Amino acid sequence: MQSDKSKALIDSITDSINTLATMTDATAKSDLFKTWLRAVSRFHHYSFNNQLLVLLQRPQAERVAGFHTWKSLGRNVKKGAKGIAILAPCVRKLTAEEAAQRRTAERVSAMKLCGFRVTHVFDIADTEGKDLPELEYRAEAGGETLLPRLESAAAAMGIALEYRAETGSANGWSEGGKVVVNATMSTTAKCGTLAHELAHEFLHQHGHKAEKTKEQRELEAEATSFAVLAHFGIEQHSDRYLASWDATAESITASLHTIRDAVHSILGAMDSGSQTEAEIEEIAA
């Protein structure tokens, strides 16, 4: 059964989405949306709900982890520090009857989700102790070290990449298993276009294209690109965000979930060799 505390957190998420959907100031709407995307870029291991909860309570947070995780890393939470409430799943073993009902030719989990509980994480600013190794994902100003990693991510995702000198009026496009990028653009622009098209490959090239309007597909791809580049310290400028999208709370929620999944997948393909970030990620409920 859902506790009052967990219900209050879920209600705060719903309220924030409703606020975003009903805003009439286009510029403010886009700015709020991009603020969420920056949170996605920092906490892509966390669930959609927990990303929003961290953002709502501590928008300036940089790295968060639980009390015991910080201790294992040689850092202690400062006395009096206020934790950030997030949701952790509560699971139990399946009964014999439930297991029999779920049994198929494929392997199934022996655990069942039965609700959520409130737990707390702390930002690194609320801890002290041993210095942590610097995360090695910061890109150079123009994306010179980022572009090869995006190219490697494309290969890891099984997507062919082609640079062409002539692409007409488009900077690039997704063909389903292949991405084309204009070879004459700046390195930064190539990074943004490649991330955008990888998002299309992940989100819209597997039978889901017809389910969404072109406007929504472009929003999701551009938002994914924004968050991926923000993760590496590059701020993209675009006019494709929520300012021109007359969306409902339900469609915004659906898009935010898919954007989070795309960002997590692309960054996961890029960060497979980095262990430092994973060491300080504790809960991804």
C-alpha positions as CSV (number, residue, x, y, z in Angstrom):
1,M,0.0,0.0,0.0
2,Q,1.3,3.5,-0.9
3,S,2.3,5.5,2.2
4,D,1.3,9.1,2.7
5,K,4.8,10.3,2.2
6,S,5.3,8.5,-1.1
7,K,1.9,9.7,-2.3
8,A,2.9,13.3,-1.5
9,L,6.0,12.9,-3.6
10,I,4.1,11.4,-6.5
11,D,1.6,14.3,-6.2
12,S,4.4,16.8,-6.4
13,I,5.6,15.2,-9.6
14,T,2.1,15.4,-11.1
15,D,1.7,19.0,-10.0
16,S,5.0,20.0,-11.7
17,I,3.9,18.3,-15.0
18,N,0.5,20.0,-14.9
19,T,2.2,23.4,-14.3
20,L,4.4,22.8,-17.3
21,A,1.5,21.8,-19.5
22,T,-0.7,24.8,-18.5
23,M,2.0,27.6,-18.8
24,T,1.1,30.2,-21.4
25,D,4.4,32.0,-21.5
26,A,6.3,30.2,-24.3
27,T,9.7,31.3,-23.2
28,A,9.2,30.4,-19.6
29,K,7.8,27.0,-20.7
30,S,10.9,26.2,-22.8
31,D,13.2,27.4,-20.0
32,L,11.5,25.1,-17.5
33,F,11.7,22.2,-19.8
34,K,15.4,22.7,-20.5
35,T,16.0,22.9,-16.7
36,W,14.5,19.4,-16.5
37,L,16.7,18.3,-19.4
38,R,19.8,19.5,-17.5
39,A,18.7,17.3,-14.5
40,V,18.3,14.4,-16.9
41,S,21.9,15.0,-18.1
42,R,23.2,14.8,-14.5
43,F,21.1,11.9,-13.2
44,H,20.4,9.8,-16.2
45,H,20.9,6.6,-14.2
46,Y,17.9,7.5,-12.0
47,S,14.2,7.0,-13.0
48,F,12.1,9.7,-14.5
49,N,10.3,10.2,-11.2
50,N,13.4,10.4,-9.1
51,Q,15.1,12.8,-11.5
52,L,12.1,15.2,-11.1
53,L,12.1,14.8,-7.3
54,V,15.8,15.7,-7.1
55,L,15.2,18.7,-9.4
56,L,12.1,19.9,-7.4
57,Q,13.9,19.7,-4.1
58,R,17.5,20.6,-5.0
59,P,17.8,22.1,-8.5
60,Q,21.5,22.9,-7.9
61,A,22.4,19.3,-7.0
62,E,25.4,17.9,-8.9
63,R,26.0,14.3,-7.6
64,V,23.7,12.5,-5.2
65,A,23.9,9.2,-3.4
66,G,22.7,7.5,-0.2
67,F,24.2,7.9,3.2
68,H,26.0,4.6,3.2
69,T,27.2,5.0,-0.4
70,W,28.9,8.2,0.5
71,K,30.5,6.6,3.5
72,S,31.8,3.7,1.4
73,L,33.5,6.4,-0.8
74,G,35.2,7.9,2.1
75,R,32.9,10.8,2.6
76,N,30.5,11.6,5.5
77,V,27.2,13.4,5.4
78,K,27.5,16.7,7.3
79,K,25.6,17.0,10.5
80,G,22.3,18.7,10.0
81,A,22.3,18.1,6.2
82,K,18.8,17.8,4.8
83,G,18.3,14.7,2.5
84,I,16.6,14.7,-0.8
85,A,13.5,12.5,-0.7
86,I,13.1,10.0,-3.5
87,L,11.2,6.8,-4.2
88,A,12.7,3.3,-3.8
89,P,10.8,0.2,-5.0
90,C,9.5,-2.3,-2.5
91,V,9.6,-5.9,-3.8
92,R,8.8,-9.3,-2.6
93,K,9.1,-12.8,-3.8
94,L,6.4,-14.2,-6.0
95,T,4.1,-16.8,-4.4
96,A,4.1,-20.3,-6.0
97,E,0.7,-19.4,-7.6
98,E,1.9,-16.1,-8.9
99,A,5.1,-17.7,-10.3
100,A,3.0,-20.4,-12.1
101,Q,0.8,-17.7,-13.7
102,R,3.8,-15.8,-14.9
103,R,5.7,-18.8,-16.2
104,T,6.4,-18.6,-19.9
105,A,9.0,-20.0,-22.3
106,E,11.1,-17.0,-21.3
107,R,12.7,-16.5,-17.9
108,V,10.7,-14.2,-15.6
109,S,11.7,-12.3,-12.5
110,A,11.0,-14.0,-9.2
111,M,10.2,-10.7,-7.6
112,K,7.1,-8.6,-7.6
113,L,6.9,-4.8,-7.2
114,C,4.4,-4.1,-4.5
115,G,4.8,-0.3,-4.0
116,F,7.4,2.4,-3.2
117,R,8.9,3.7,0.0
118,V,10.5,7.1,0.6
119,T,14.3,7.1,1.1
120,H,16.8,9.9,1.0
121,V,19.9,10.8,-0.9
122,F,22.4,13.6,-0.3
123,D,24.2,16.0,-2.7
124,I,27.9,16.0,-2.7
125,A,27.8,19.6,-1.3
126,D,26.3,18.1,1.9
127,T,29.2,15.7,2.4
128,E,32.9,16.1,3.4
129,G,35.9,13.8,3.4
130,K,38.0,12.1,0.8
131,D,38.2,13.8,-2.6
132,L,36.5,11.9,-5.4
133,P,38.2,11.4,-8.7
134,E,37.0,13.9,-11.3
135,L,34.5,12.4,-13.7
136,E,36.3,12.0,-17.0
137,Y,33.4,12.9,-19.3
138,R,33.9,16.6,-19.8
139,A,34.3,17.4,-23.5
140,E,36.4,20.1,-24.9
141,A,34.7,23.4,-25.7
142,G,34.0,22.6,-29.3
143,G,33.2,18.9,-28.8
144,E,36.5,17.7,-30.3
145,T,36.7,14.8,-27.8
146,L,33.0,14.3,-27.7
147,L,32.4,13.5,-31.4
148,P,34.5,10.4,-31.4
149,R,32.6,9.1,-28.4
150,L,29.3,9.7,-30.1
151,E,30.6,7.9,-33.2
152,S,31.6,5.0,-30.9
153,A,28.1,5.1,-29.3
154,A,26.6,4.8,-32.8
155,A,28.7,1.7,-33.5
156,A,27.8,0.2,-30.0
157,M,24.1,0.7,-30.8
158,G,24.5,-1.1,-34.2
159,I,23.9,2.1,-36.2
160,A,26.0,2.9,-39.3
161,L,27.2,6.4,-39.7
162,E,28.0,8.3,-42.9
163,Y,29.3,11.8,-43.3
164,R,28.2,13.5,-46.6
165,A,29.4,16.8,-48.0
166,E,26.0,17.4,-49.6
167,T,22.8,16.9,-47.5
168,G,20.5,19.5,-49.0
169,S,18.7,21.7,-46.5
170,A,19.0,19.1,-43.7
171,N,21.9,18.8,-41.3
172,G,21.3,15.0,-41.2
173,W,18.7,12.3,-41.0
174,S,17.9,8.8,-39.7
175,E,17.3,6.0,-42.0
176,G,16.6,3.1,-39.6
177,G,19.9,1.4,-38.9
178,K,21.9,4.2,-40.5
179,V,22.5,7.9,-39.7
180,V,23.7,10.5,-42.2
181,V,25.4,13.7,-41.0
182,N,26.5,16.8,-43.0
183,A,30.3,16.7,-43.1
184,T,30.8,20.4,-43.6
185,M,29.4,21.5,-40.3
186,S,31.4,22.6,-37.2
187,T,32.4,19.9,-34.7
188,T,29.8,21.1,-32.2
189,A,27.0,21.0,-34.8
190,K,28.1,17.5,-35.8
191,C,27.8,16.4,-32.2
192,G,24.3,17.9,-31.8
193,T,23.1,16.4,-35.1
194,L,24.5,13.0,-34.4
195,A,23.0,12.9,-30.9
196,H,19.6,14.1,-32.4
197,E,19.6,11.4,-35.1
198,L,20.7,8.7,-32.6
199,A,17.7,9.6,-30.6
200,H,15.5,9.2,-33.7
201,E,17.0,5.8,-34.2
202,F,16.4,4.8,-30.6
203,L,12.9,6.3,-30.3
204,H,11.3,6.4,-33.7
205,Q,12.7,3.7,-36.0
206,H,11.2,0.6,-34.4
207,G,7.6,0.7,-35.4
208,H,6.6,3.7,-33.2
209,K,6.9,6.5,-35.8
210,A,3.3,6.5,-36.7
211,E,2.2,6.8,-33.1
212,K,3.5,10.4,-32.8
213,T,3.3,13.6,-34.8
214,K,6.4,14.9,-36.6
215,E,6.4,17.8,-34.1
216,Q,6.5,15.5,-31.1
217,R,9.2,13.3,-32.7
218,E,11.4,16.3,-33.4
219,L,10.9,17.6,-29.9
220,E,11.9,14.3,-28.4
221,A,15.0,14.0,-30.6
222,E,16.2,17.6,-30.0
223,A,15.5,17.4,-26.3
224,T,17.6,14.1,-26.1
225,S,20.4,15.8,-28.0
226,F,20.3,18.8,-25.6
227,A,20.6,16.5,-22.5
228,V,23.3,14.4,-24.0
229,L,25.5,17.4,-24.9
230,A,24.7,19.1,-21.5
231,H,26.1,16.0,-19.8
232,F,29.4,16.9,-21.4
233,G,29.2,20.6,-20.7
234,I,28.0,21.8,-24.1
235,E,24.9,24.0,-24.1
236,Q,22.9,23.7,-27.3
237,H,20.6,26.5,-28.6
238,S,17.4,25.4,-30.3
239,D,13.9,26.7,-31.0
240,R,12.3,23.3,-31.0
241,Y,11.5,22.9,-27.4
242,L,8.1,23.2,-25.7
243,A,7.5,26.8,-26.7
244,S,5.6,25.8,-29.9
245,W,4.2,22.5,-28.6
246,D,0.7,22.7,-27.4
247,A,0.9,19.5,-25.3
248,T,-1.3,18.0,-22.6
249,A,0.1,16.8,-19.3
250,E,-0.3,13.2,-20.4
251,S,1.6,13.7,-23.7
252,I,4.4,15.7,-21.9
253,T,4.7,12.9,-19.3
254,A,5.0,10.3,-22.1
255,S,7.6,12.3,-23.9
256,L,9.6,12.9,-20.8
257,H,9.8,9.2,-20.1
258,T,10.9,8.4,-23.6
259,I,13.5,11.2,-23.6
260,R,14.9,10.0,-20.3
261,D,15.2,6.4,-21.8
262,A,17.0,7.7,-24.9
263,V,19.4,9.8,-23.0
264,H,20.2,6.9,-20.7
265,S,20.8,4.6,-23.6
266,I,23.0,6.9,-25.6
267,L,25.1,8.0,-22.5
268,G,25.3,4.4,-21.5
269,A,26.8,3.5,-24.9
270,M,29.3,6.3,-24.5
271,D,30.2,5.8,-20.8
272,S,30.7,2.1,-20.8
273,G,34.4,2.6,-19.8
274,S,33.7,5.0,-17.0
275,Q,33.3,3.6,-13.5
276,T,33.4,6.7,-11.4
277,E,29.9,7.8,-12.1
278,A,28.4,4.4,-11.5
279,E,30.1,4.2,-8.2
280,I,28.1,7.1,-6.8
281,E,24.7,6.1,-8.3
282,E,22.8,4.1,-5.7
283,I,19.1,4.1,-6.5
284,A,17.5,4.1,-9.9
285,A,13.9,3.4,-8.9
